[in-house]
Amino acid sequence: MKIFSAEQIKAWDAYTIAQEPISSIDLMERAAAKCAEWIIQHNYAGKPLHIFCGKGNNGGDGLAIARLLLQKGCTVTIYILEFGNKGTDDFQFNLQKLHEVTADIHFLQSADFFPVLTKDDVAVDAILGTGLNKPIDGITAELVQHINLSAATVIAIDIPSGMPADKSCKDATVVHAQHTLSFQVYKECFLMPENEEACGEVHLLNIGLSKDYYHQTIASLHLVDQEIIKQIYHKRKSFAHKGNFGHALLIAGSYGKTGAAVLAAQGCLRSGAGLLTVHTPLCGYETLQSTIPEAMVDTDKELYFISTVPKEVTRYTAIGIGPGIGLNESNADMLIQLLKATHQPVVIDADALNMLSIKKNIRTYLHEDCILTPHPKEFERLFGKTTNDFERKELALQKAEELNCIIILKGHYTFIACPNGDAYFNSTGNPGMATAGSGDVLTGILTGLLAQGYSAEESAVLGVYLHGLAGDLAALHLSQEAMLAGDIITHLGKAFLQLQ
């Protein structure tokens, strides 16, 4: 799914109006009908509804929603924030139509007129839309704070008031909604951790905007969905053999951290790699041989840590390095040796990433088939602090271009930055995956996909999606709280089945 900017969404409305053709007021009516329908279907129609409107088109949506709910017999009170202007033409048109069905319309000129909202009430936020270009203040900010401090259920229309679609509003005054009813596609702001409390659950409503505009308009940001995944994923041919699916190498493990190597190896094999060799210290040999008989084990000369690159390293189709290797001085030299000696795809994770942050000269050896997989703290150590999630996203894109590699910034809606400027938010996964070893499993999955011939970008998008989908299936079966990293591996097969 494409993610459009606020300007592109505005242009999408205008294109639909011109090409369908449909008037702007009828398009507003279509959006309001979808919102009213959602409110009724989700059992809010029987509660006292308080609809707060600005005087722009978002407020026009609110007035139309109020009229449609009143016509269904709902108890609705309307509050219009008095800005001292008449409002947009569509706002005025809907206000006139609303006067025909109710007199319960209140103009708010000061906080003295704000209504008392209880836990039995529903507050519908239609104050400000995506056209916001500065932080809110004055009576608007007072009203937003009043709504936030109430015990009412809050439903935002299109976007929580005070929140820009494309930039940070961290520490600003923003409506905190339990539900946001938005239209057609996700906005970037809905996918940022800093906005979670303000957006609540986001529900996309299809209001019939032009499909031609969607397909013709270029977007650099995407939300990964099944349509994108099915373009990447390809089924196996009937006469395939293990040699067709690559020979993966995992460089993983150290004393006390052999489990990380085990999890990465299991993830790699379950993702479909034809062959797997795990290069690990001598202390991990028996554990790996006994727990993963399908993998070959190549031991380092050292007992407790990895010091050297495996022999004939160029024979492997793809390489994953980092899970459980620890922070040893020899690891930095080994990573440099690996990147200098090979040009095949490489996944760099965990302590290998920490080596990149300590020995910054290693970055000069990265190439377009490298995938870095930092969580937020590792990202900060690699590239420095940022003040908000939008800045971190932009920094990830900047560094992906500078280093000519893929950066997977792990988290809810994991962000994938590509060196060509394309970027993806992942749509699968849940908080139960925030558990030890989950990242090791992802490294294995990514390495296995690379070994099978998927490109670095394809592997990143497909691997993160499958990892999250397996986690979602595990949570359904076990709960988020009880999930272990191994459960993601166990459910990976079911995730693949959903793609077929």
Secondary structure, 3 states (H helix, E strand, C coil): CEECCHHHHHHHHHHHHHHCCCCHHHHHHHHHHHHHHHHHHCCCCCCCEEEEECCCHHHHHHHHHHHHHHHCCCCEEEEEECCCCCCCHHHHHHHHHHHCCCCCEEEECCHHHCCCCCCCCEEEEECCCCCCCCCCCHHHHHHHHHHHHCCCEEEEECCCCCCCCCCCCCCCCCCCCCEEEEECCCCHHHHCHHHHHHHCEEEEECCCCCHHHHHHCCCCEEECCHHHHHHHCCCCCCCCCHHHHCEEEEECCCCCCHHHHHHHHHHHHHCCCCEEEEEECHHHHHHHHHHCCCCEEEECCCCCCCCCCCCCHHHCCEEEECCCCCCCHHHHHHHHHHHHHCCCCEEECHHHHHHHHHCHHHHHHCCCCEEECCCHHHHHHHHCCCCCHHHHHHHHHHHHHHHCCEEEECCCCCEEECCCCCEEECCCCCHHHCCCCHHHHHHHHHHHHHHCCCCHHHHHHHHHHHHHHHHHHHHHHHCCCCCCHHHHHHCHHHHHHHHC
